[in-house]
Amino acid sequence: MAGGRGSSGSNPFRHLEKSAVLQEARIFNETPINPRRCLHILTKILYLLNQVDYFDFPQTCVLK
């Protein structure tokens, strides 16, 4: 088994909840910007957007 611990091909984002990610997205309003945290949250948002479960209209307004 190449690649270290756990089963091969495990997904670190498989247990994400949309509501938790949307609350985390509030950091984009903070000053100063933390680029590392922003990048991590953007990655989570992109993962969720690529899933079958789409965002509702009110949820997309939160992301604007």
Backbone as CSV, one residue per row, in Angstrom:
resi,resn,N_x,N_y,N_z,CA_x,CA_y,CA_z,C_x,C_y,C_z
1,MET,0.850,-1.178,0.000,0.000,0.000,0.000,0.894,1.239,0.000
2,ALA,0.829,2.003,-1.045,1.641,3.213,-1.152,0.903,4.401,-0.577
3,GLY,1.646,5.324,-0.016,1.027,6.569,0.394,0.738,6.734,1.865
4,GLY,1.130,5.808,2.726,1.004,6.089,4.141,-0.202,5.482,4.821
5,ARG,-0.773,6.214,5.756,-1.785,5.680,6.657,-3.168,5.601,6.016
6,GLY,-3.986,4.753,6.579,-5.365,4.637,6.124,-5.488,3.886,4.818
7,SER,-6.707,3.812,4.338,-6.938,3.131,3.073,-6.526,4.024,1.919
8,SER,-6.060,3.396,0.871,-5.628,4.187,-0.284,-6.844,4.852,-0.915
9,GLY,-6.666,6.082,-1.355,-7.751,6.804,-1.995,-8.735,7.434,-1.031
10,SER,-8.384,7.570,0.233,-9.318,8.181,1.178,-9.476,9.662,0.861
11,ASN,-10.637,10.191,1.162,-10.973,11.571,0.841,-11.062,12.379,2.133
12,PRO,-10.216,13.384,2.317,-10.242,14.154,3.563,-11.493,15.020,3.713
13,PHE,-12.252,15.218,2.635,-13.436,16.070,2.683,-14.741,15.279,2.699
14,ARG,-14.698,13.979,2.871,-15.906,13.162,2.756,-16.950,13.448,3.833
15,HIS,-16.558,14.034,4.955,-17.507,14.289,6.042,-17.851,15.766,6.187
16,LEU,-17.636,16.552,5.145,-17.940,17.987,5.220,-19.437,18.225,5.290
17,GLU,-19.812,19.213,6.075,-21.206,19.650,6.120,-21.274,21.050,5.535
18,LYS,-22.273,21.268,4.678,-22.398,22.571,4.023,-22.524,23.698,5.030
19,SER,-23.330,23.494,6.063,-23.556,24.571,7.028,-22.261,24.963,7.740
20,ALA,-21.434,23.994,8.063,-20.166,24.292,8.738,-19.224,25.063,7.818
21,VAL,-19.180,24.677,6.546,-18.306,25.367,5.595,-18.798,26.793,5.371
22,LEU,-20.112,26.979,5.295,-20.656,28.327,5.112,-20.334,29.218,6.303
23,GLN,-20.361,28.665,7.511,-19.988,29.452,8.682,-18.500,29.779,8.664
24,GLU,-17.688,28.838,8.221,-16.246,29.087,8.120,-15.942,30.174,7.096
25,ALA,-16.783,30.296,6.073,-16.553,31.276,5.004,-16.642,32.710,5.513
26,ARG,-17.097,32.896,6.720,-17.162,34.246,7.299,-15.780,34.856,7.501
27,ILE,-14.743,34.036,7.462,-13.392,34.581,7.657,-12.981,35.518,6.535
28,PHE,-13.686,35.457,5.404,-13.352,36.356,4.296,-13.683,37.807,4.635
29,ASN,-14.466,38.020,5.692,-14.798,39.375,6.132,-13.819,39.903,7.172
30,GLU,-12.901,39.059,7.624,-11.958,39.463,8.671,-10.810,40.286,8.097
31,THR,-10.249,41.108,8.956,-9.056,41.871,8.604,-8.026,41.612,9.689
32,PRO,-6.829,41.282,9.398,-6.240,41.037,8.085,-6.646,39.664,7.553
33,ILE,-6.519,39.482,6.251,-6.849,38.221,5.592,-5.781,37.183,5.941
34,ASN,-6.233,35.984,6.238,-5.324,34.863,6.480,-5.351,33.986,5.224
35,PRO,-4.372,34.145,4.331,-4.404,33.434,3.048,-4.464,31.913,3.176
36,ARG,-3.775,31.362,4.160,-3.765,29.904,4.315,-5.156,29.381,4.677
37,ARG,-5.832,30.042,5.619,-7.188,29.619,5.997,-8.167,29.841,4.855
38,CYS,-8.023,30.963,4.149,-8.909,31.253,3.014,-8.767,30.183,1.936
39,LEU,-7.549,29.791,1.644,-7.311,28.768,0.634,-7.941,27.440,1.040
40,HIS,-7.816,27.093,2.316,-8.398,25.838,2.806,-9.922,25.861,2.684
41,ILE,-10.542,26.977,3.032,-12.001,27.078,2.953,-12.462,27.122,1.498
42,LEU,-11.722,27.804,0.636,-12.061,27.796,-0.791,-11.998,26.383,-1.363
43,THR,-11.040,25.599,-0.911,-10.943,24.210,-1.354,-12.172,23.427,-0.922
44,LYS,-12.625,23.643,0.310,-13.830,22.967,0.795,-15.050,23.382,-0.018
45,ILE,-15.175,24.678,-0.314,-16.313,25.170,-1.092,-16.303,24.554,-2.492
46,LEU,-15.134,24.517,-3.122,-15.038,23.914,-4.453,-15.389,22.431,-4.421
47,TYR,-14.978,21.740,-3.375,-15.336,20.330,-3.243,-16.852,20.177,-3.161
48,LEU,-17.490,20.983,-2.317,-18.942,20.886,-2.169,-19.670,21.251,-3.455
49,LEU,-19.169,22.246,-4.177,-19.801,22.645,-5.435,-19.721,21.536,-6.481
50,ASN,-18.715,20.689,-6.392,-18.559,19.602,-7.351,-19.311,18.339,-6.956
51,GLN,-20.012,18.367,-5.840,-20.806,17.226,-5.411,-22.199,17.313,-6.023
52,VAL,-22.939,16.247,-5.949,-24.292,16.201,-6.503,-25.222,17.135,-5.752
53,ASP,-25.021,17.273,-4.454,-25.877,18.109,-3.610,-25.539,19.578,-3.849
54,TYR,-26.434,20.296,-4.492,-26.175,21.689,-4.850,-26.541,22.638,-3.717
55,PHE,-26.002,23.866,-3.786,-26.330,24.903,-2.827,-27.689,25.495,-3.176
56,ASP,-28.480,25.792,-2.162,-29.746,26.493,-2.356,-29.458,27.965,-2.585
57,PHE,-30.460,28.700,-3.071,-30.278,30.124,-3.342,-29.832,30.900,-2.101
58,PRO,-30.476,30.721,-0.917,-30.009,31.475,0.264,-28.565,31.151,0.632
59,GLN,-28.135,29.923,0.402,-26.762,29.545,0.727,-25.776,30.210,-0.222
60,THR,-26.144,30.363,-1.485,-25.241,31.022,-2.421,-25.130,32.502,-2.112
61,CYS,-26.179,33.093,-1.543,-26.116,34.506,-1.158,-25.108,34.715,-0.034
62,VAL,-24.975,33.739,0.848,-24.009,33.826,1.945,-22.596,33.839,1.386
63,LEU,-22.363,33.126,0.293,-21.030,33.032,-0.290,-20.629,34.278,-1.060
64,LYS,-21.581,35.124,-1.415,-21.259,36.331,-2.195,-20.521,37.343,-1.387
